[in-house]
Amino acid sequence: MMKSGSGNTAQTEDLLGAPERDAESRRRSDAALVVNLGLSANAVLAVSKLAAGIFGHSQALLADGVNSLSDVVYFIVVRIFTSLSAKPADPEHPYGHHQFESISAVVVGAFVITTGMTIFWDSANAAFDMWTGNAPQEPIRRFTLWVAFFTIALKILLMLQASKVSRRTGNITISALARDHRNDIFASAGAAIGIGFGILGVNWMDPVAGAVVAVLVTKTGVDILRESSEELMDSVPSREIDASIRKKLSGFRTIRRIESIHAHRFGPYFVVNITVAIDGRLSVAEGDRIADAVEAHLVREIHMLRKVYVHYHPLRREERRNKTVRRRRPP
């Protein structure tokens, strides 16, 4: 027999109660705040670094400005996807639209990789032109160093805020944005090092620093893309979920054996399918009551679990007899 403890998604939401629904509302508003702050900050930084890089003659800061400009573009995309993920469940999407969070993380990863490759190419060309003497050796202005320091300080604050929200909400998109802020810290630190050497007269270090930073940026983009793709492919921490569910159900004496547990994601949440064996002498109505109790208990006890399907079947007579014999066997 198969029984879902609730007949539809709306009923499952009712199982969560007002506190859980309020938590979901806070989760969405926290994510929106991270995206909006990141978008505004990157817009200001893009204009500042591009202007400072051009007028201050810093290839590294100019490349970092291009990085911030690409951040503005994909933050707009992320904002759209996070808005779509907040749409309520409907008949075609009974578990809601949370997978948009994973899709937006894929977009972030793709943009980060593209940005890293672009920065590397431009920096390598600039270094080659300097090496061959085809580029004008204009002195780097000191104010570009202060722009880089300001970027580092602002990005540290944004990274800390996004990391805190990511840990609290489990939102993969916000986690990707926190890592991108961390990338930007490395990028601006590399730019500052290159600018410092440039001010001292070692101009070729400026584009080389940009190229090194580009490699780090590209690697993080690949990591984000891999992890978000695993989310879309339903990769779940099976052992953790399995162990947690078995522990939570250990007090149910009506469940004689847990045979299998399978979980899959939709966004940050889980849906679980459980197969259990119960006493074959129980009626179907009693089996349904057990399934209802199992779902209500697990949804209350396990964070981010939204729906449970319980498959139950009778324990065979031979297995009941063997268990009885084992219980009666003297120690």
JOWOFEN-V420234 format. One record per residue. N is the residue number from 1. RES is the residue in three letters. PHI is phi in whole degrees, -180 to 180 (* if undefined). NEAR is the number of other ideal C-beta (glycine too) atoms within 10 Angstrom. D_CENTER is the distance of its C-alpha to the mean C-alpha in Angstrom with 1 decimal. Layout:
n=(N	N)
res=(RES	RES)
phi=(PHI	PHI)
near=(NEAR	NEAR)
d_center=(D_CENTER	D_CENTER)
//
This chain:
n=(1	2	3	4	5	6	7	8	9	10	11	12	13	14	15	16	17	18	19	20	21	22	23	24	25	26	27	28	29	30	31	32	33	34	35	36	37	38	39	40	41	42	43	44	45	46	47	48	49	50	51	52	53	54	55	56	57	58	59	60	61	62	63	64	65	66	67	68	69	70	71	72	73	74	75	76	77	78	79	80	81	82	83	84	85	86	87	88	89	90	91	92	93	94	95	96	97	98	99	100	101	102	103	104	105	106	107	108	109	110	111	112	113	114	115	116	117	118	119	120	121	122	123	124	125	126	127	128	129	130	131	132	133	134	135	136	137	138	139	140	141	142	143	144	145	146	147	148	149	150	151	152	153	154	155	156	157	158	159	160	161	162	163	164	165	166	167	168	169	170	171	172	173	174	175	176	177	178	179	180	181	182	183	184	185	186	187	188	189	190	191	192	193	194	195	196	197	198	199	200	201	202	203	204	205	206	207	208	209	210	211	212	213	214	215	216	217	218	219	220	221	222	223	224	225	226	227	228	229	230	231	232	233	234	235	236	237	238	239	240	241	242	243	244	245	246	247	248	249	250	251	252	253	254	255	256	257	258	259	260	261	262	263	264	265	266	267	268	269	270	271	272	273	274	275	276	277	278	279	280	281	282	283	284	285	286	287	288	289	290	291	292	293	294	295	296	297	298	299	300	301	302	303	304	305	306	307	308	309	310	311	312	313	314	315	316	317	318	319	320	321	322	323	324	325	326	327	328	329	330	331)
res=(MET	MET	LYS	SER	GLY	SER	GLY	ASN	THR	ALA	GLN	THR	GLU	ASP	LEU	LEU	GLY	ALA	PRO	GLU	ARG	ASP	ALA	GLU	SER	ARG	ARG	ARG	SER	ASP	ALA	ALA	LEU	VAL	VAL	ASN	LEU	GLY	LEU	SER	ALA	ASN	ALA	VAL	LEU	ALA	VAL	SER	LYS	LEU	ALA	ALA	GLY	ILE	PHE	GLY	HIS	SER	GLN	ALA	LEU	LEU	ALA	ASP	GLY	VAL	ASN	SER	LEU	SER	ASP	VAL	VAL	TYR	PHE	ILE	VAL	VAL	ARG	ILE	PHE	THR	SER	LEU	SER	ALA	LYS	PRO	ALA	ASP	PRO	GLU	HIS	PRO	TYR	GLY	HIS	HIS	GLN	PHE	GLU	SER	ILE	SER	ALA	VAL	VAL	VAL	GLY	ALA	PHE	VAL	ILE	THR	THR	GLY	MET	THR	ILE	PHE	TRP	ASP	SER	ALA	ASN	ALA	ALA	PHE	ASP	MET	TRP	THR	GLY	ASN	ALA	PRO	GLN	GLU	PRO	ILE	ARG	ARG	PHE	THR	LEU	TRP	VAL	ALA	PHE	PHE	THR	ILE	ALA	LEU	LYS	ILE	LEU	LEU	MET	LEU	GLN	ALA	SER	LYS	VAL	SER	ARG	ARG	THR	GLY	ASN	ILE	THR	ILE	SER	ALA	LEU	ALA	ARG	ASP	HIS	ARG	ASN	ASP	ILE	PHE	ALA	SER	ALA	GLY	ALA	ALA	ILE	GLY	ILE	GLY	PHE	GLY	ILE	LEU	GLY	VAL	ASN	TRP	MET	ASP	PRO	VAL	ALA	GLY	ALA	VAL	VAL	ALA	VAL	LEU	VAL	THR	LYS	THR	GLY	VAL	ASP	ILE	LEU	ARG	GLU	SER	SER	GLU	GLU	LEU	MET	ASP	SER	VAL	PRO	SER	ARG	GLU	ILE	ASP	ALA	SER	ILE	ARG	LYS	LYS	LEU	SER	GLY	PHE	ARG	THR	ILE	ARG	ARG	ILE	GLU	SER	ILE	HIS	ALA	HIS	ARG	PHE	GLY	PRO	TYR	PHE	VAL	VAL	ASN	ILE	THR	VAL	ALA	ILE	ASP	GLY	ARG	LEU	SER	VAL	ALA	GLU	GLY	ASP	ARG	ILE	ALA	ASP	ALA	VAL	GLU	ALA	HIS	LEU	VAL	ARG	GLU	ILE	HIS	MET	LEU	ARG	LYS	VAL	TYR	VAL	HIS	TYR	HIS	PRO	LEU	ARG	ARG	GLU	GLU	ARG	ARG	ASN	LYS	THR	VAL	ARG	ARG	ARG	ARG	PRO	PRO)
phi=(*	-130	-140	-95	-60	-136	-78	-154	-66	-60	-66	-62	-62	-63	-62	-73	82	-62	-58	-69	-68	-64	-64	-66	-64	-65	-60	-70	-68	-64	-64	-63	-64	-60	-66	-66	-64	-63	-64	-64	-64	-68	-64	-65	-67	-61	-63	-64	-73	-65	-65	-67	-66	-72	-81	-98	62	-115	-67	-64	-70	-64	-64	-66	-66	-63	-60	-67	-64	-67	-60	-60	-63	-79	-66	-64	-63	-62	-61	-65	-68	-67	-67	-66	-67	-84	-62	-72	-64	-141	-57	-83	-132	-64	-102	89	-119	-68	-65	-60	-64	-67	-64	-67	-65	-61	-62	-59	-59	-64	-66	-64	-62	-61	-64	-59	-66	-66	-62	-62	-62	-65	-67	-64	-63	-65	-64	-65	-63	-66	-65	-89	82	-90	-110	-67	-90	-86	-67	-81	-80	-68	-65	-65	-67	-69	-63	-64	-64	-63	-62	-60	-63	-66	-69	-63	-63	-65	-64	-63	-67	-66	-64	-63	-66	-62	-65	-78	-105	71	-80	-68	-65	-65	-61	-65	-67	-63	-69	-69	-60	-62	-58	-64	-63	-62	-62	-71	-65	-63	-63	-63	-64	-63	-64	-60	-65	-63	-63	-80	104	-95	-67	-69	-71	-63	-70	-64	-61	-62	-67	-64	-62	-60	-63	-64	-62	-63	-61	-65	-60	-64	-63	-62	-63	-65	-68	-69	-67	-63	-62	-68	-89	66	-74	-129	-74	-57	-64	-65	-64	-59	-64	-66	-67	-62	-68	-65	-95	-64	-87	-84	-71	-74	-93	-82	-160	-98	-92	-156	-137	-130	-127	-144	-92	-139	71	-86	-101	-124	-119	-122	-113	-123	-113	-129	-110	-123	-61	-66	-83	-77	-79	-62	-62	-67	-62	-66	-64	-63	-62	-61	-66	-63	-64	-59	-67	-69	-65	-72	-91	-111	-65	75	-91	-113	-153	-130	-106	-109	-99	-129	-146	-73	-71	-65	-58	-65	-68	-64	-64	-63	-66	-66	-62	-65	-67	-84	-62	-67	-72)
near=(12	11	19	18	23	20	8	13	19	11	12	23	19	12	18	16	12	8	8	15	12	11	15	17	11	12	18	16	10	19	24	14	14	26	23	12	16	27	17	12	21	26	16	14	25	20	14	16	29	17	14	25	24	12	11	22	20	33	30	34	33	26	31	35	24	19	30	24	17	19	27	18	15	25	24	13	15	29	17	14	22	20	14	15	22	18	12	10	18	10	7	5	14	14	18	20	19	21	19	20	28	24	20	27	27	21	20	27	24	16	22	27	18	15	26	24	15	17	28	19	13	18	25	15	14	22	21	13	14	19	11	8	8	8	17	8	11	11	11	24	18	11	13	28	22	14	24	26	14	16	28	16	10	18	25	15	12	22	20	13	19	28	18	14	20	21	12	13	22	16	27	25	30	31	23	30	31	23	23	29	24	19	25	27	17	16	30	29	18	27	31	23	19	33	33	18	18	28	17	10	10	12	22	18	19	30	28	21	28	29	22	18	28	24	13	15	27	20	14	19	24	13	14	27	20	11	18	24	14	14	20	14	11	12	12	17	12	11	8	10	17	18	12	18	21	12	10	16	18	10	8	15	7	15	20	18	11	17	12	10	18	15	21	14	22	21	22	21	18	21	19	23	16	24	16	23	18	21	15	14	10	16	8	10	7	13	21	17	15	20	24	17	16	25	23	15	16	22	21	13	13	17	11	11	22	24	24	27	17	25	16	24	14	16	19	11	10	8	14	16	10	11	13	10	9	8	7	7	7	3	2)
d_center=(36.2	32.8	31.9	28.9	29.3	28.8	30.0	27.1	23.8	25.5	27.3	24.2	22.9	26.3	25.8	23.0	25.5	25.4	23.5	20.5	20.8	21.1	17.9	16.1	17.9	17.0	13.2	13.7	16.1	14.0	11.2	14.2	15.8	13.0	13.2	17.0	17.6	15.8	17.7	20.9	20.7	20.0	22.8	25.2	24.2	24.6	28.1	29.1	28.1	29.5	32.7	33.0	32.4	35.1	37.7	37.0	37.1	33.9	32.2	29.3	28.7	29.2	26.5	24.1	25.1	24.3	20.8	20.5	22.1	19.5	16.8	18.8	18.8	15.2	14.5	17.1	15.4	12.0	14.4	16.1	13.2	11.9	15.6	16.0	13.3	15.5	18.5	20.2	20.9	23.9	26.2	24.3	20.8	21.8	18.4	17.2	15.1	11.5	10.9	11.2	7.6	7.0	10.1	9.4	6.6	9.7	11.9	10.4	10.9	14.3	15.4	14.7	16.7	19.4	19.8	20.2	22.8	24.6	24.8	26.1	28.7	30.0	30.3	32.0	34.4	35.2	35.9	38.1	40.0	40.7	41.8	44.2	45.5	44.4	42.3	43.9	43.5	42.9	42.2	38.8	39.1	38.2	36.2	33.4	32.7	32.3	29.9	27.7	28.0	27.1	23.9	22.9	23.7	21.8	18.6	18.8	19.0	16.0	13.8	15.1	14.5	10.9	10.3	12.5	10.8	7.3	9.6	11.6	9.6	6.7	4.9	1.3	4.3	5.7	4.3	5.5	8.3	9.2	9.7	11.6	13.7	14.5	15.6	17.7	19.4	20.4	21.5	23.6	25.0	26.1	27.7	29.4	30.8	32.1	33.6	35.3	36.9	37.8	39.6	41.5	42.6	40.3	38.9	37.6	34.9	33.2	32.0	31.5	29.0	27.2	27.1	25.8	22.9	22.2	21.9	19.3	17.3	17.6	16.5	13.2	12.8	13.7	11.3	8.3	10.3	11.1	8.0	6.8	10.6	10.7	8.7	11.3	14.0	13.6	13.1	13.1	14.3	17.8	19.9	18.1	18.2	21.8	23.1	21.8	23.4	26.6	26.9	26.5	29.1	31.6	33.7	34.3	37.8	38.1	35.5	37.5	34.8	31.1	31.2	27.7	24.1	21.6	18.1	15.7	12.5	12.3	9.0	8.1	11.9	14.5	17.9	20.4	23.8	26.3	29.8	32.4	36.1	38.4	42.1	43.9	46.4	44.0	44.2	41.5	41.3	40.7	38.0	36.2	36.5	34.9	32.0	31.5	31.7	29.1	26.5	27.2	27.0	23.7	22.0	23.4	22.7	19.2	16.2	13.9	16.8	18.2	20.9	23.3	25.9	28.7	31.1	34.3	37.6	40.7	41.3	44.2	47.6	48.0	44.7	45.8	49.1	47.6	45.4	48.5	50.5	47.9	47.8	51.7	52.1	53.5	51.5)
//
